[in-house]
Amino acid sequence: MASLQSLDIKARSGQTTPAPGVRDTAQVAKLIDESKCIGCKACQVACMNWNDLRDAVGENVGVYDNPQDLSPSTWTLMRFFEVEQEPNRLEWLIRKDGCMHCEDPGCLKACPSPGAIVKYSNGIVDFVSENCIGCGYCVTGCPFDVPRISKTDNKAYKCTLCSDRVSVGLEPACVKTCPTGAISFGTKEDMVVYGEKRSAELKERGFQNAGLYNPAGVGGTHVMYVLKHADKPELENLPKDPQVSPMVSLWKGVTKPFASALMGLAVLGGFIHYVTVGPKEVEEDEKKREEA
Amino acid sequence: MIQRYTSRERASHWLVALFFFLAALSGLVLFHPSFFFFSQLFGGGPWTRILHPFLGVVMFLFFCGMALRYWDDNAITDNDRRWLQRLSDVIANRERNMPEVGKYNAGQKMLFWTLVVCMLLLLLTGVVMWRPYFAGGFPIWLNRVAVVVHALAAFVLIMGIIVHIYAAIWTKGSIRAMTRGTVSDAWAKHHHPGWYRQVSGK
């Protein structure tokens, strides 16, 4: 029986009691070393292939980004940035975009539908699309602008970190296919160590600000980058200090249970008032006054 | 018996009430998991998400008609301020020598303006977060502000309506004003003496 159910769910959207989580698996992470990336887009192809997704054929708008944005059927995307930090020193930065699998996922926090978003104990944040109601709250909650809602079925989609492959001991499809070894996969601990080692190597080679992108504002991520300019992640459209928006925390934090309790108390208060202070009955008052 | 609400006013009130309940129940589904079971009333999660904004817009439209009709009757006066200072006496049913009340007392007027503000906020923020039609057309920061304001306005509105419903149950003889259209002379004289003088000429 247990073999067909997930016993490793750490958090589940729209639920106020713990989900089955007795099975504690090792935390995993994907590390993307942008210094080794050649922008070949094999990861995009592998992602399409494994997940059996085909985006519509787009149009060339004069840049290498193809398709131009993440979509319900494009879960990972090479983004190309032409950066000139010093005059006449053009740098071509390439970032493989997709879900960051936050340790503290804003999408899950915002989602109102029970079980539409789950976080497994290995750190993977997965959309269970059959439970998705299409409200788009995950889009509001995501600090990385990742979830995309399909125009045809109104369900939200994004990278699963190949949770199906990982659960049977395989690495994600993009990792498997990367020809330069720019993408690695392993335990989160190992990936942090490896990412820091790579950053140190890059520093030796002149990239003084190289570093690991594992932002603390969302509790760290299960997809990390080795960036050549870790001091300026904005160069590649990455937020410097991503956080779940305070608006979303306010909206989904203590406010809602508190407000729900107040509404219940208001009804209860009315009932208690009625049976203690009692109703305002005019007819009797008037009659009494007339009699008096 | 004195006529307090015409048949048209009564129909309009109950249409707003009906759509308020539908919008509130479907909205609570998206508010907190403890209310998610209400989605069963609307045909499941996706149907609740689809219907909620339409129910809200219909509520808003019916409310507009009502708000315009009662707008002038709800202007706050000095008497109302004095009445509010004695709110605790009102709650305790100690109503000797209250400042004279017209068609509506200060509590009813406050509710009216609360509803006006909440309805407007709900409509504006609702459009900003309406998927799949409009939400994508607004910047994400505005979506984020909208969801908070929408939830807050809905909370205030629901609290207001809880008070409104209770006040109707509490003040005997009020409900028939909205179901039959009439109130007793004694009711009018006692609760709304200013209005009673005006309509009865006494």
Boltz contact constraints between the chains, C-beta under 6 A:
constraints:
  - contact:
      token1: [A, 14]
      token2: [B, 33]
      max_distance: 6.0
  - contact:
      token1: [A, 15]
      token2: [B, 33]
      max_distance: 6.0
  - contact:
      token1: [A, 16]
      token2: [B, 33]
      max_distance: 6.0
  - contact:
      token1: [A, 112]
      token2: [B, 30]
      max_distance: 6.0
  - contact:
      token1: [A, 113]
      token2: [B, 45]
      max_distance: 6.0
  - contact:
      token1: [A, 114]
      token2: [B, 36]
      max_distance: 6.0
  - contact:
      token1: [A, 133]
      token2: [B, 45]
      max_distance: 6.0
  - contact:
      token1: [A, 133]
      token2: [B, 46]
      max_distance: 6.0
  - contact:
      token1: [A, 133]
      token2: [B, 49]
      max_distance: 6.0
  - contact:
      token1: [A, 134]
      token2: [B, 46]
      max_distance: 6.0
  - contact:
      token1: [A, 134]
      token2: [B, 49]
      max_distance: 6.0
  - contact:
      token1: [A, 135]
      token2: [B, 49]
      max_distance: 6.0
  - contact:
      token1: [A, 136]
      token2: [B, 131]
      max_distance: 6.0
  - contact:
      token1: [A, 136]
      token2: [B, 135]
      max_distance: 6.0
  - contact:
      token1: [A, 140]
      token2: [B, 143]
      max_distance: 6.0
  - contact:
      token1: [A, 140]
      token2: [B, 144]
      max_distance: 6.0
  - contact:
      token1: [A, 140]
      token2: [B, 147]
      max_distance: 6.0
  - contact:
      token1: [A, 154]
      token2: [B, 132]
      max_distance: 6.0
  - contact:
      token1: [A, 245]
      token2: [B, 144]
      max_distance: 6.0
  - contact:
      token1: [A, 247]
      token2: [B, 144]
      max_distance: 6.0
  - contact:
      token1: [A, 247]
      token2: [B, 145]
      max_distance: 6.0
  - contact:
      token1: [A, 247]
      token2: [B, 148]
      max_distance: 6.0
  - contact:
      token1: [A, 250]
      token2: [B, 148]
      max_distance: 6.0
  - contact:
      token1: [A, 251]
      token2: [B, 147]
      max_distance: 6.0
  - contact:
      token1: [A, 251]
      token2: [B, 148]
      max_distance: 6.0
  - contact:
      token1: [A, 251]
      token2: [B, 151]
      max_distance: 6.0
  - contact:
      token1: [A, 256]
      token2: [B, 32]
      max_distance: 6.0
  - contact:
      token1: [A, 259]
      token2: [B, 155]
      max_distance: 6.0
  - contact:
      token1: [A, 260]
      token2: [B, 32]
      max_distance: 6.0
  - contact:
      token1: [A, 263]
      token2: [B, 158]
      max_distance: 6.0
  - contact:
      token1: [A, 266]
      token2: [B, 159]
      max_distance: 6.0
  - contact:
      token1: [A, 266]
      token2: [B, 162]
      max_distance: 6.0
  - contact:
      token1: [A, 267]
      token2: [B, 162]
      max_distance: 6.0
  - contact:
      token1: [A, 270]
      token2: [B, 166]
      max_distance: 6.0
  - contact:
      token1: [A, 277]
      token2: [B, 93]
      max_distance: 6.0
  - contact:
      token1: [A, 279]
      token2: [B, 170]
      max_distance: 6.0
  - contact:
      token1: [A, 279]
      token2: [B, 172]
      max_distance: 6.0
  - contact:
      token1: [A, 280]
      token2: [B, 93]
      max_distance: 6.0
  - contact:
      token1: [A, 280]
      token2: [B, 171]
      max_distance: 6.0
  - contact:
      token1: [A, 281]
      token2: [B, 172]
      max_distance: 6.0
  - contact:
      token1: [A, 282]
      token2: [B, 173]
      max_distance: 6.0
  - contact:
      token1: [A, 282]
      token2: [B, 186]
      max_distance: 6.0
  - contact:
      token1: [A, 282]
      token2: [B, 187]
      max_distance: 6.0
  - contact:
      token1: [A, 282]
      token2: [B, 190]
      max_distance: 6.0
  - contact:
      token1: [A, 283]
      token2: [B, 186]
      max_distance: 6.0
  - contact:
      token1: [A, 286]
      token2: [B, 186]
      max_distance: 6.0
